[in-house]
């Protein structure tokens, strides 16, 4: 009887630990999500920003050149 109650108590402790960890993780993810919700990642950069690539439309360029460029560079 005592051994059975000990096993039940251990099971309850593991269940409480698992439930508490799950709730803590859930609210942590909610907190991080709300923290970055107001972050505007598409704002124009401030300071001395430099454009990395240009998308100049060449008159000689055909659609298959552009497609090949897309496949090779993952534009």
C-alpha positions as CSV (number, residue, x, y, z in Angstrom):
1,X,0.0,0.0,0.0
2,X,2.8,2.4,0.9
3,X,4.7,1.6,-2.2
4,X,1.6,2.3,-4.4
5,X,1.0,5.6,-2.7
6,X,4.6,6.6,-3.2
7,X,4.3,5.8,-6.9
8,X,1.1,7.9,-7.1
9,X,2.8,10.8,-5.3
10,X,5.8,10.6,-7.8
11,X,3.4,10.6,-10.7
12,X,1.6,13.7,-9.4
13,X,4.9,15.5,-8.9
14,X,6.0,14.8,-12.4
15,X,2.6,15.9,-13.7
16,X,2.8,19.2,-11.8
17,X,6.3,19.8,-13.0
18,X,5.4,19.1,-16.6
19,X,2.2,21.3,-16.4
20,X,4.1,24.1,-14.7
21,X,6.9,24.0,-17.3
22,X,4.4,23.9,-20.2
23,X,2.5,26.9,-18.8
24,X,5.8,28.8,-18.2
25,X,7.0,28.1,-21.8
26,X,3.6,29.1,-23.2
27,X,3.5,32.5,-21.4
28,X,7.2,33.0,-22.3
29,X,6.4,32.6,-26.0
30,X,3.4,34.9,-25.7
31,X,5.6,37.5,-24.0
32,X,8.3,37.3,-26.7
33,X,5.7,37.6,-29.4
34,X,4.1,40.7,-27.8
35,X,7.6,42.2,-27.4
36,X,8.4,41.9,-31.1
37,X,5.0,42.7,-32.4
38,X,5.6,46.5,-32.4
39,X,9.1,46.0,-34.1
40,X,9.0,47.6,-37.6
41,X,11.5,45.6,-39.5
42,X,10.7,47.2,-42.9
43,X,11.5,50.8,-41.8
44,X,14.2,52.7,-43.7
45,X,17.5,52.3,-42.0
46,X,19.1,55.3,-40.3
47,X,22.6,56.4,-40.7
48,X,25.0,55.6,-43.5
49,X,23.2,52.6,-45.0
50,X,24.4,51.2,-48.3
51,X,22.2,49.4,-50.9
52,X,23.6,45.9,-51.4
53,X,22.1,45.0,-54.8
54,X,20.3,46.8,-57.5
55,X,17.6,45.6,-59.8
56,X,18.3,47.7,-62.9
57,X,16.2,46.6,-65.8
58,X,18.4,46.0,-68.8
59,X,16.9,46.3,-72.2
60,X,19.0,43.4,-73.5
61,X,18.0,41.1,-70.7
62,X,15.5,38.4,-71.6
63,X,13.1,36.6,-69.2
64,X,15.2,33.4,-69.2
65,X,18.3,35.4,-68.1
66,X,16.3,36.7,-65.2
67,X,15.0,33.2,-64.4
68,X,18.5,31.8,-64.5
69,X,19.7,34.6,-62.2
70,X,16.8,33.7,-59.8
71,X,17.7,30.0,-59.7
72,X,21.4,30.6,-59.3
73,X,21.3,33.4,-56.6
74,X,17.9,32.8,-55.0
75,X,16.9,36.4,-55.4
